[in-house]
Amino acid sequence: MFSSILTLVTFLSFTVGQNLVLIGGNLRDDNTQVWNKMVQLAGGQGVARIGIISVSNRNTIEGDRVIENFVRVYGAKAVGIPVSQFGANDPVVANLVKEQTGIFIVEDSEDKSWNFWNWVTSLVRPTDVSVEPPTGMVCYESASYKRQQLIDTLRPSGQDSLVLTAIRTVLNKGGMVAGNAAFMGKSAVILESDSISALVSGTRFISFPRMSYSIRKDGGLALLNTDYVIESHLSEKGREVRLMRTLLESDVSRGLGVDENTALVVNNPLSLPVGQVITAPLAVTGVLYFDVSDIPTPSITNALYENVTFSFFTVDDIFDLTSVAADSSTSYRLQGVERD
């Protein structure tokens, strides 16, 4: 049985400062709440200068879409900043990043055809990612090796590149940084798997044609300086169990799952993070919080997830990521309401 604990407090301040926008994937072009929020946090219409970073030698399809949305629809200036493996430590590229008031990191990099291993594995690796990028949205899912490539380029072996250091500078100056929630944290990053693979036996499960369970324990870009495993596309792809299993595999007790077309805006992510949920109009999406620290060891062995603490935060809910105290007029205790 799941249990749920949500502590309400009278008020949580959401101050001006560093702003990290954790997008739950498949951000639609017409989600005015999230797009306008990013522009506002980067300085507002006519002021915001947003750099679109892709790990590639040139602008990508996804990157071009982001630029078009910011410039043509939402009133910001935007520039593509392709970052190759060598360009990640180029002072010229890093300085260009520092000149921006906001950064948007895209995951769908170009396929590097010269990398024979990536090319071969992309042909045989089972995946639920469509060949053609979906229209009308960004932060869609791409091949798993692209996420690995993104992290390896910007933060190789857990060390910040010059470009990632520059991104932190933008944050520390009060700017905005946005991207897929799944690679933004400092804890383990999920690269691929379906929930059944993760549920049965975690990283020990290998069976074709199911997607093997693969995580990067070295973490992501570490732009959220608090130990959370973060999942995107949560409810839509049924990834609750995958997230719980990753928490157990990585020895991290807390996780966040962000639904599609939804964002968690984290104020002061490098110091005292406080998050606010932003959704599309009339949406029923949100952010799910997990804590697996009370799961008994025998339950883990038998793939029985008991005593999991969870809370679901919806539109405009604000919560402290350190204490998980929340300010919400719509939240209530779920204990006794949920079912097995």
Secondary structure by P-SEA (a helix, b strand, c coil): cbbbbbbbcccccccccbbbbbbcccccccaaaaaaaaaaaacccccbbbbbbcccccccaaaaaaaaaaccccbbbbbbbbbcccccccaaaaaaaaaccbbbbbccccccccaaaaaaaaaccccccccccccccccccccaaaaaaaaaaacccccccaaaaaaaaaaaabbbbbccccccccccccccccaaaaacccccccccccccccccccccccccccccccccccccccaaaaaaaaaaaaccccbbbbcccbbbbbcccccbbbbbbbbcccccbbbbbbbcccccaaaaaacccccccccccccccccccccccccccccccccccccc
